[in-house]
Amino acid sequence: MKTIVSKSFFCAGILFLISGCSSLKSRNVLNQGGSYPGVRNISENYSKADWGAARVPAMIIDLPFSAAADTLALPFDAVK
């Protein structure tokens, strides 16, 4: 029972982290192309008005996830 609960929390945490990923926002909402759009535009995806004082910690936490997502999407970005 403990493993099912821990796996559920792990999956929910991953989905929560991915939903705010700068890489996904750069591709889907802002329609930016090129290689590594999430890493290049990370400061644009966290505006001061929306995030306030939590902006810099959110950018630091998001950076490795955006870099990993951009690396996985690099073959698709090269084709465009």
Secondary structure, DSSP 8 states (H G I E B T S, - for coil): -HHHHHHHHHHHHHHHHHHT-HHHHHHHTS---SS-HHHHTHHHHS-HHHHGGGHHHHHHHHHHHHHHHHHHHHHHHHH-
